[in-house]
Amino acid sequence: MITDNRILIVDDEKPARDRLRQLVEDLGGHSIVGEAGNGADALRIAAEANPDIVLLDLKMPEMDGMELIRRLKKKKSGMSIVMITAYGEITTAVEAMKEGAEDFLVKPIDLEQLEALLQRALSHQAVVRENRELKE
């Protein structure tokens, strides 16, 4: 198991953030580096905490998840983003992937599915780090 992963949780609903944080903590081997209730806070925390993975809600006021993906990817292209939503439409998933999300989860979140997604995202992070080191 890959461990010591820095995760940022972004959801405008506090109970959803709390539930997601609990699921991640139950899995173990991950560090929650921040939680944000909106896009602006997420951008600030991401700049300060430099997360490996962002678990991001799609539907939020002011700045939705799609716009936040665009902004996060401009700042750090190697960051893994997993879009989380209660709206499991295929077109939405495709759009999120085109914007840079690595994967897509539908609420309510299944613990086993979350674990598999985190492992894939972390494997991707290992490849990104190795590529960066080789280039240097």
NUMARDREN-597368 format. One line per 8 residues: number of its first residue (from 1); their letters; for each residue x, y, z of N, C-alpha, C. Coordinates in nm, 2 decimals, decimal comma, always signed. Layout:
N
NUM) a) X:Y:Z:X:Y:Z:X:Y:Z; ... $
END
This chain:
136
1) mitdnril) +0,08:-0,12:+0,00:+0,00:+0,00:+0,00:+0,09:+0,12:+0,00; +0,05:+0,22:-0,08:+0,12:+0,35:-0,09:+0,07:+0,43:+0,03; +0,16:+0,50:+0,10:+0,12:+0,58:+0,22:+0,17:+0,72:+0,21; +0,13:+0,79:+0,32:+0,18:+0,93:+0,33:+0,14:+1,02:+0,22; +0,01:+1,02:+0,19:-0,05:+1,10:+0,08:-0,12:+1,22:+0,14; -0,10:+1,33:+0,07:-0,16:+1,46:+0,12:-0,29:+1,48:+0,04; -0,40:+1,49:+0,11:-0,53:+1,50:+0,05:-0,60:+1,63:+0,10; -0,66:+1,70:+0,00:-0,74:+1,81:+0,03:-0,89:+1,77:-0,01 $
9) ivddekpa) -0,98:+1,80:+0,08:-1,12:+1,77:+0,07:-1,19:+1,90:+0,04; -1,27:+1,91:-0,07:-1,35:+2,03:-0,11:-1,49:+1,99:-0,13; -1,58:+2,05:-0,04:-1,72:+2,03:-0,06:-1,79:+2,14:+0,02; -1,89:+2,20:-0,04:-1,96:+2,31:+0,02:-2,05:+2,27:+0,14; -2,08:+2,14:+0,16:-2,16:+2,09:+0,27:-2,07:+2,03:+0,37; -2,07:+2,09:+0,49:-1,98:+2,04:+0,60:-2,01:+1,89:+0,64; -2,14:+1,85:+0,65:-2,15:+1,70:+0,67:-2,09:+1,61:+0,57; -2,09:+1,66:+0,44:-2,03:+1,58:+0,34:-1,87:+1,58:+0,36 $
17) rdrlrqlv) -1,82:+1,69:+0,39:-1,67:+1,70:+0,42:-1,64:+1,61:+0,54; -1,72:+1,62:+0,64:-1,69:+1,54:+0,76:-1,70:+1,39:+0,73; -1,80:+1,35:+0,65:-1,81:+1,21:+0,61:-1,69:+1,16:+0,53; -1,65:+1,24:+0,43:-1,54:+1,21:+0,35:-1,41:+1,20:+0,43; -1,39:+1,30:+0,52:-1,27:+1,29:+0,60:-1,27:+1,16:+0,68; -1,38:+1,12:+0,74:-1,39:+1,00:+0,82:-1,36:+0,88:+0,73; -1,41:+0,87:+0,61:-1,38:+0,76:+0,52:-1,23:+0,75:+0,49; -1,17:+0,87:+0,46:-1,03:+0,87:+0,43:-0,95:+0,83:+0,56 $
25) edlgghsi) -0,99:+0,88:+0,67:-0,92:+0,84:+0,80:-0,93:+0,69:+0,83; -1,05:+0,64:+0,80:-1,07:+0,49:+0,82:-0,98:+0,41:+0,73; -0,95:+0,46:+0,61:-0,86:+0,38:+0,52:-0,72:+0,38:+0,58; -0,68:+0,49:+0,65:-0,54:+0,50:+0,70:-0,44:+0,53:+0,59; -0,32:+0,57:+0,63:-0,21:+0,59:+0,54:-0,22:+0,72:+0,46; -0,31:+0,81:+0,49:-0,33:+0,93:+0,42:-0,33:+1,05:+0,52; -0,28:+1,16:+0,48:-0,29:+1,29:+0,56:-0,38:+1,38:+0,50; -0,48:+1,43:+0,58:-0,57:+1,53:+0,53:-0,50:+1,66:+0,56 $
33) vgeagnga) -0,46:+1,73:+0,45:-0,39:+1,86:+0,46:-0,48:+1,98:+0,47; -0,61:+1,96:+0,44:-0,70:+2,07:+0,45:-0,84:+2,03:+0,40; -0,94:+2,12:+0,44:-1,07:+2,10:+0,40:-1,12:+2,24:+0,36; -1,20:+2,25:+0,25:-1,25:+2,37:+0,20:-1,40:+2,36:+0,17; -1,47:+2,47:+0,20:-1,61:+2,47:+0,17:-1,65:+2,55:+0,04; -1,54:+2,60:-0,02:-1,56:+2,67:-0,15:-1,44:+2,68:-0,23; -1,45:+2,72:-0,36:-1,34:+2,72:-0,45:-1,22:+2,81:-0,41; -1,25:+2,93:-0,36:-1,15:+3,02:-0,32:-1,06:+2,97:-0,21 $
41) dalriaae) -1,13:+2,91:-0,11:-1,05:+2,85:+0,01:-0,97:+2,73:-0,04; -1,03:+2,65:-0,13:-0,96:+2,54:-0,19:-0,83:+2,58:-0,26; -0,84:+2,69:-0,34:-0,72:+2,74:-0,41:-0,61:+2,79:-0,31; -0,65:+2,86:-0,20:-0,56:+2,90:-0,10:-0,49:+2,79:-0,03; -0,57:+2,69:+0,01:-0,52:+2,58:+0,09:-0,43:+2,49:+0,00; -0,47:+2,48:-0,13:-0,38:+2,40:-0,22:-0,25:+2,47:-0,24; -0,25:+2,60:-0,25:-0,12:+2,67:-0,27:-0,03:+2,66:-0,14; -0,09:+2,65:-0,02:-0,01:+2,64:+0,10:+0,03:+2,50:+0,13 $
49) anpdivll) -0,07:+2,40:+0,11:-0,04:+2,27:+0,16:+0,01:+2,17:+0,05; +0,00:+2,21:-0,08:+0,05:+2,13:-0,19:+0,01:+1,99:-0,18; -0,13:+1,96:-0,19:-0,18:+1,83:-0,18:-0,14:+1,74:-0,30; -0,13:+1,61:-0,28:-0,11:+1,52:-0,39:-0,25:+1,49:-0,46; -0,35:+1,48:-0,38:-0,49:+1,45:-0,43:-0,59:+1,55:-0,38; -0,68:+1,59:-0,47:-0,79:+1,67:-0,43:-0,92:+1,59:-0,45; -1,00:+1,58:-0,35:-1,13:+1,51:-0,36:-1,23:+1,63:-0,36; -1,30:+1,65:-0,48:-1,36:+1,77:-0,51:-1,51:+1,75:-0,55 $
57) dlkmpemd) -1,60:+1,82:-0,48:-1,74:+1,82:-0,51:-1,77:+1,90:-0,64; -1,86:+1,85:-0,72:-1,89:+1,92:-0,84:-1,98:+2,04:-0,82; -2,09:+2,03:-0,75:-2,18:+2,14:-0,74:-2,15:+2,22:-0,61; -2,10:+2,34:-0,64:-2,08:+2,44:-0,53:-2,11:+2,58:-0,58; -2,16:+2,66:-0,48:-2,19:+2,80:-0,52:-2,06:+2,88:-0,56; -2,08:+2,98:-0,63:-1,97:+3,08:-0,67:-1,88:+3,02:-0,77; -1,80:+2,92:-0,73:-1,71:+2,85:-0,83:-1,74:+2,70:-0,82; -1,79:+2,64:-0,93:-1,82:+2,50:-0,93:-1,69:+2,42:-0,95 $
65) gmelirrl) -1,71:+2,29:-0,93:-1,60:+2,20:-0,94:-1,52:+2,20:-1,07; -1,59:+2,22:-1,18:-1,52:+2,23:-1,31:-1,43:+2,34:-1,32; -1,47:+2,46:-1,27:-1,39:+2,58:-1,28:-1,27:+2,56:-1,18; -1,29:+2,50:-1,07:-1,19:+2,48:-0,97:-1,08:+2,38:-1,03; -1,12:+2,28:-1,10:-1,03:+2,19:-1,17:-0,94:+2,27:-1,26; -1,00:+2,35:-1,34:-0,92:+2,43:-1,44:-0,81:+2,51:-1,36; -0,85:+2,58:-1,26:-0,76:+2,67:-1,18:-0,65:+2,59:-1,11; -0,69:+2,47:-1,05:-0,59:+2,39:-0,98:-0,49:+2,33:-1,08 $
73) kkkksgms) -0,53:+2,29:-1,20:-0,44:+2,23:-1,30:-0,35:+2,34:-1,35; -0,39:+2,46:-1,36:-0,30:+2,57:-1,40:-0,18:+2,59:-1,30; -0,21:+2,57:-1,17:-0,11:+2,59:-1,07:-0,02:+2,47:-1,05; -0,08:+2,35:-1,06:+0,00:+2,23:-1,04:-0,05:+2,11:-1,12; +0,01:+2,09:-1,23:-0,04:+1,99:-1,33:-0,03:+1,85:-1,28; +0,05:+1,81:-1,19:+0,07:+1,68:-1,14:-0,03:+1,63:-1,03; -0,11:+1,73:-0,99:-0,21:+1,70:-0,88:-0,32:+1,60:-0,93; -0,35:+1,50:-0,86:-0,46:+1,41:-0,89:-0,59:+1,47:-0,84 $
81) ivmitayg) -0,69:+1,48:-0,92:-0,82:+1,53:-0,88:-0,93:+1,42:-0,90; -1,00:+1,40:-0,80:-1,12:+1,30:-0,81:-1,24:+1,38:-0,78; -1,33:+1,39:-0,89:-1,45:+1,46:-0,88:-1,56:+1,38:-0,81; -1,63:+1,44:-0,71:-1,73:+1,37:-0,63:-1,86:+1,45:-0,65; -1,97:+1,37:-0,68:-2,09:+1,44:-0,70:-2,21:+1,34:-0,67; -2,32:+1,40:-0,65:-2,45:+1,33:-0,63:-2,51:+1,31:-0,77; -2,46:+1,38:-0,87:-2,52:+1,38:-1,00:-2,43:+1,29:-1,09; -2,46:+1,16:-1,10:-2,38:+1,07:-1,17:-2,41:+1,06:-1,32 $
89) eittavea) -2,41:+1,17:-1,39:-2,44:+1,17:-1,53:-2,31:+1,14:-1,61; -2,32:+1,06:-1,71:-2,20:+1,02:-1,79:-2,14:+1,15:-1,86; -2,22:+1,24:-1,91:-2,17:+1,36:-1,97:-2,09:+1,44:-1,87; -2,13:+1,45:-1,75:-2,06:+1,52:-1,64:-1,93:+1,46:-1,62; -1,93:+1,33:-1,61:-1,80:+1,25:-1,59:-1,70:+1,28:-1,70; -1,75:+1,27:-1,82:-1,66:+1,30:-1,94:-1,61:+1,44:-1,93; -1,69:+1,54:-1,90:-1,65:+1,68:-1,90:-1,54:+1,69:-1,79; -1,57:+1,63:-1,67:-1,47:+1,64:-1,56:-1,33:+1,58:-1,60 $
97) mkegaedf) -1,34:+1,47:-1,67:-1,21:+1,41:-1,72:-1,14:+1,50:-1,82; -1,22:+1,56:-1,91:-1,16:+1,65:-2,01:-1,09:+1,77:-1,94; -1,15:+1,81:-1,83:-1,09:+1,93:-1,76:-0,97:+1,89:-1,68; -0,95:+1,76:-1,66:-0,83:+1,72:-1,58:-0,85:+1,63:-1,46; -0,98:+1,60:-1,43:-1,00:+1,50:-1,32:-0,95:+1,37:-1,36; -0,90:+1,30:-1,27:-0,85:+1,16:-1,30:-0,95:+1,06:-1,28; -1,05:+1,09:-1,20:-1,16:+0,99:-1,18:-1,28:+1,06:-1,13; -1,39:+0,98:-1,10:-1,52:+1,04:-1,08:-1,59:+0,94:-0,98 $
105) lvkpidle) -1,64:+0,99:-0,87:-1,71:+0,91:-0,77:-1,85:+0,97:-0,76; -1,95:+0,88:-0,74:-2,09:+0,92:-0,72:-2,13:+0,90:-0,57; -2,19:+1,01:-0,51:-2,24:+0,99:-0,37:-2,36:+0,91:-0,37; -2,39:+0,83:-0,27:-2,30:+0,81:-0,15:-2,18:+0,73:-0,18; -2,07:+0,77:-0,12:-1,94:+0,71:-0,15:-1,92:+0,58:-0,08; -1,88:+0,48:-0,16:-1,85:+0,35:-0,11:-1,71:+0,34:-0,07; -1,68:+0,29:+0,05:-1,54:+0,29:+0,10:-1,45:+0,21:+0,02; -1,49:+0,10:-0,04:-1,40:+0,02:-0,12:-1,37:+0,09:-0,25 $
113) qleallqr) -1,47:+0,16:-0,31:-1,45:+0,23:-0,43:-1,35:+0,35:-0,41; -1,37:+0,42:-0,29:-1,28:+0,53:-0,26:-1,14:+0,48:-0,24; -1,12:+0,37:-0,17:-0,99:+0,32:-0,15:-0,92:+0,28:-0,29; -1,00:+0,22:-0,38:-0,94:+0,19:-0,51:-0,90:+0,32:-0,59; -0,99:+0,42:-0,58:-0,96:+0,54:-0,65:-0,83:+0,61:-0,59; -0,82:+0,61:-0,46:-0,71:+0,67:-0,40:-0,58:+0,60:-0,43; -0,58:+0,47:-0,44:-0,47:+0,39:-0,48:-0,43:+0,42:-0,62; -0,52:+0,43:-0,71:-0,49:+0,47:-0,85:-0,43:+0,61:-0,86 $
121) alshqavv) -0,49:+0,70:-0,79:-0,44:+0,84:-0,79:-0,30:+0,84:-0,73; -0,27:+0,76:-0,63:-0,14:+0,76:-0,57:-0,04:+0,70:-0,66; -0,08:+0,60:-0,73:+0,01:+0,54:-0,82:+0,05:+0,64:-0,93; -0,05:+0,71:-0,97:-0,02:+0,82:-1,07:+0,08:+0,92:-1,01; +0,06:+0,96:-0,89:+0,15:+1,05:-0,82:+0,29:+1,00:-0,82; +0,31:+0,87:-0,80:+0,44:+0,81:-0,80:+0,51:+0,82:-0,93; +0,43:+0,80:-1,04:+0,48:+0,81:-1,18:+0,52:+0,96:-1,20; +0,44:+1,05:-1,16:+0,47:+1,20:-1,18:+0,60:+1,23:-1,11 $
129) renrelke) +0,61:+1,19:-0,99:+0,74:+1,22:-0,91:+0,86:+1,16:-0,98; +0,84:+1,03:-1,03:+0,96:+0,97:-1,09:+0,99:+1,04:-1,22; +0,89:+1,08:-1,30:+0,92:+1,16:-1,42:+0,99:+1,29:-1,39; +0,94:+1,35:-1,29:+1,01:+1,48:-1,25:+1,15:+1,46:-1,21; +1,18:+1,36:-1,13:+1,32:+1,33:-1,09:+1,40:+1,29:-1,21; +1,35:+1,22:-1,30:+1,43:+1,18:-1,42:+1,46:+1,30:-1,51; +1,37:+1,40:-1,52:+1,39:+1,52:-1,59:+1,50:+1,60:-1,53; +1,50:+1,60:-1,40:+1,60:+1,68:-1,32:+1,74:+1,62:-1,33 $
END
